[in-house]
Amino acid sequence: MYYQAIKKALLPLIVGMLSTTAVSAADYTLNVNTALATSDPLYKGLEAFRSNIAEASDGRMEIVLFPNSQLGPDEDVLEQARAGAPVAVVVDGGRLAVFQNEFGVLGAPFLASGYDGIRKVVTSDMFEGWVSDLNEGSDLQVLSFNWWQGERHLLTQKEINVPADLSGIRMRTPGAPVWTGTITAMGATPTPMPWGEVYSALSSNVIDAAEAQFPAITGAKLDEVITHITKTGHINLITGVVTSGGWFNSLPADLQVILRAEALKAGDIASHGTEDSLAGIEAALVAKGISVREVDVTPFKEATAVVYDDLGYGDLRDTLRAMAAE
């Protein structure tokens, strides 16, 4: 706790020094934090974002990337953004739900499959309304939310076939209510913790299991500390690049347009890269001796249906599922 408090207190100073260092190279600098490793397909999209922003802005704006949560946990970076720091973070809707409730539905169970459908949702006029409300109400600005990381599966030390098999299992998941509610409904005990602590927690038996998408499994080397992957696809992980509303609003209008347009383009690059990587990652996991199995997901869908109503997303679920299916 003491370390986390010191880290949180020092983060504004660190970000300030980073921005000061980069100011000579560009008029504006945005420091982008992600929990993912550089090997993740999504990171390739961030690299494209960095390059394309430099070109489209004629060098007036620079993107600096920080993989492996080098600037701290997502929640801390969001707070720095709300305070006006020139930082951004790749974050899921569940973490934004504390500021704008509608975002939480994006992490709800079995909302949509794959990238194409969920992309329709996060580029819709309805979603853009949420973006405006988030800026006005919480000083956070979504640059784009089309950064698809894949469908999340169960990572365990034993075979899982039905929700009852998860009884008593302590499973790491992000701390947002939509995530913990989903894991509880599936039968496990949700155990929130930062992504960077999952490997050590699994290896030391602090937790029994986790849930994640294929690229993140290999990026964090979790194949070294789990034996079974059950392909439930219970959460279709769509994320976004979110920055400071105050900082974004202070930019020249043309840079605001460039920043959002290039974020959308880079999100497509990242998402299609993820799509292209999945089969190869799965084959590599099987080759390492990990059991990767398909199961009938119907019992899991039935068990988690209650999550929507518990969080007040029942009507929104039907609207978004119809939108994704168009």
C-alpha positions, 0 to 999 in steps of 0.5 A, spaced: 500 500 500 505 504 501 509 503 495 502 504 491 501 511 494 508 513 493 507 511 486 501 515 485 504 521 488 510 521 483 506 519 477 504 527 475 511 529 476 514 523 472 509 525 466 511 532 467 518 530 466 516 526 460 512 531 457 518 536 458 523 532 455 519 531 448 517 538 447 523 540 443 521 535 438 514 537 437 509 542 440 504 537 443 506 530 446 501 525 448 504 519 453 500 512 451 500 507 457 498 500 456 498 494 460 500 489 454 507 487 452 510 489 445 509 482 442 501 483 442 498 485 436 495 491 439 501 494 440 503 494 433 497 498 432 499 503 437 506 503 433 502 505 427 498 510 431 505 513 433 508 514 426 501 516 423 500 522 428 507 524 426 506 524 419 499 527 419 501 533 424 507 535 420 511 533 426 507 538 431 504 532 435 508 526 438 506 519 441 510 516 446 508 509 448 509 505 454 508 498 454 507 493 460 504 499 464 510 503 465 506 509 467 502 505 472 495 501 473 490 504 468 486 507 474 491 511 476 493 513 469 485 515 468 486 519 474 492 523 471 488 524 465 482 527 468 487 532 472 489 534 465 495 531 464 497 529 457 497 522 458 492 516 455 491 509 456 488 503 453 482 501 457 476 497 457 469 500 458 468 497 465 473 501 467 470 507 464 463 505 467 464 509 474 464 515 470 459 514 464 455 508 466 453 506 459 460 504 457 460 498 462 455 494 457 461 493 452 464 488 457 458 485 459 458 477 457 456 474 450 454 481 447 457 480 440 462 475 437 468 477 433 470 484 431 466 486 425 459 487 430 462 490 436 466 495 431 459 497 429 457 499 436 463 503 438 462 507 431 455 509 432 451 515 433 449 512 440 456 511 442 458 518 440 453 521 444 457 517 450 463 520 448 461 527 448 458 526 455 464 523 458 468 529 456 463 534 459 462 530 465 468 527 467 474 530 463 476 524 459 476 524 451 475 517 447 480 518 441 477 511 438 474 505 441 475 500 436 481 496 439 479 489 439 483 484 443 480 478 442 475 474 446 476 472 453 477 465 455 478 461 462 485 459 464 485 454 469 489 448 472 483 443 471 478 441 466 472 446 465 466 444 462 460 447 465 459 453 470 459 448 476 466 446 475 468 453 477 465 453 484 471 455 489 476 457 484 479 464 485 479 467 478 483 474 477 479 479 473 479 486 472 475 490 478 469 493 474 462 491 476 461 488 469 467 483 470 466 481 477 459 480 476 460 476 470 465 471 473 461 471 479 455 469 475 459 463 472 461 460 478 468 462 480 470 467 486 472 474 482 479 476 485 481 483 482 488 485 481 493 489 476 494 485 470 502 485 471 501 481 478 497 475 475 503 471 473 506 471 480 499 470 483 498 464 479 505 461 480 504 462 488 497 460 488 494 466 491 489 465 485 487 459 482 485 461 475 485 467 470 481 469 464 484 473 458 484 473 450 489 469 447 495 474 445 495 477 452 496 469 455 502 469 451 504 476 452 504 475 459 507 468 459 501 465 463 502 459 459 507 457 464 503 457 470 496 454 467 494 448 464 487 448 461 484 454 456 477 453 456 474 457 450 468 460 453 469 467 449 465 470 455 467 477 454 469 480 447 474 485 449 473 491 445 478 497 448 479 504 447 484 509 447 482 515 452 486 521 454 484 527 458 478 531 456 481 538 458 488 537 454 484 534 448 479 540 448 485 545 449 488 542 442 488 546 435 481 544 432 485 540 426 489 536 431 483 534 435 480 531 428 487 528 426 488 525 433 481 522 433 481 520 425 488 516 426 486 513 432 480 510 429 485 508 423 490 505 428 485 501 432 483 497 425 490 496 424 491 493 431 484 489 431 485 486 424 492 484 427 489 481 432 484 477 428 490 474 424 494 472 430 489 468 433 490 461 430 497 461 430 497 463 438 492 457 439 497 452 435 503 455 439 499 454 446 497 447 444 504 445 441 507 447 448 502 442 452 496 446 454 489 443 453 485 448 449 478 446 448 471 448 445 465 447 450 458 448 449 457 455 452 450 455 452 450 454 460 455 460 461 450 464 457 444 462 461 448 463 467 451 470 466 444 473 463 443 476 470 449 480 469 445 485 464 439 486 469 443 486 475 447 492 472 441 496 469 443 494 462 437 489 459 434 494 454 441 496 452 443 489 451 438 488 446 439 495 442 446 493 441 446 486 440 441 488 434 446 493 432 452 488 432 448 483 428 446 488 422 
